[in-house]
Amino acid sequence: MSATTAYKILTAEQWAAWQASGVFTGAPVDLVDGYIHLSTADQVTATVDKHFAGQTDLFVVSIDLPSLGDTIRWERARGGALFPHVYCPLPLAAALTAIPLRRDNGAVALE
């Protein structure tokens, strides 16, 4: 895959903790699975719908994939689609932007 940006959905508390510590080691599901789950722009709405339905106070954090080098692995997941998975803690410097989650015509807005 050649995407340069992927997205992590975080609670406001997780985003604040990442900002405070400078490193994100993963949400509970990431810690269980052994890697940090990310989504591409095309996958982020389905990820929010499936894993964050009904939750509020969420943030969409864009992640600079090239800065993470070979710690990114594109692996098959939901429906056989390739998803970016990160096999290291995320430094705050890899976070390009963080915006409160909002919808635009049903889709998660990325800007």
PADO-313737 format. One record per residue (C-alpha): x, y, z. Coordinates in steps of 0.001 Angstrom, whole numbers, plus 500000, padded with zeros to 6 digits. Example, Ala and Ser with C-alpha at 12.3 -4.5 7.8 and 13.67 -1.06 7.14 Angstrom:
<pts>
512300495500507800;513670498940507140;
</pts>
This chain:
<pts>
500000500000500000;501164503528499384;498927505606501653;500852508237503580;498132509057506129;495963506799508255;493562507541511099;493143506538514728;489853507058516548;490405507971520188;488333509043523135;489014512562524387;490659510981527440;492993508846525289;493931511843523144;494647513971526229;496784511200527739;498761510868524482;499390514600524423;500476514576528074;502836511602527784;504077512142524226;503549508459523392;500452506380522651;500849502711523510;497355501728522405;493708501592523301;492473498498525165;491768496616521909;495250497485520609;496896496189523759;494964492912523511;495802492446519804;499457493464520111;499394496330517606;497721499701517120;494746499605514767;494526502354512159;492136502942509272;492568504491505861;490407507417504795;488080504980503009;487786502748506092;487377505270508902;483584505713508705;482966501952508826;485426501661511719;483564504319513695;480191502745512877;481343499268513925;483529499956516948;482400503330518306;478635503367517712;476848505574520214;480042506964521716;480571510687521943;483585512845522726;485742511098520109;488699512447518137;490001511542514692;493798511674514724;495607511625511399;498854509676511489;501922510249509312;502717506718508124;506134507418506525;507437508665509883;506775505213511348;508940503353508822;508745499581508837;506633499418511998;503555499638509720;502181496377508385;499273496224505953;497236493237507079;493906491755506106;491111492394508550;487415493233508294;486046491825505048;489526490906503826;490493494586503378;494058495664504081;494374497824507204;497456499624508516;498604498183511825;501395499769513873;503771497529515782;505295500143518089;504120502941520374;503072506050518460;505132509162519177;503142512377519366;505199513676516429;503420511107514194;500064512798514868;499484515314512084;496089516600513200;493438515771515770;489869516936515312;486667516206517185;484734513507515366;481912514900513268;479928513672510312;479466515200506888;476531513591505037;476962510444507150;480692510046506559;483263510862509208;484831514218508350;488617514047508113;489250517794507989;
</pts>
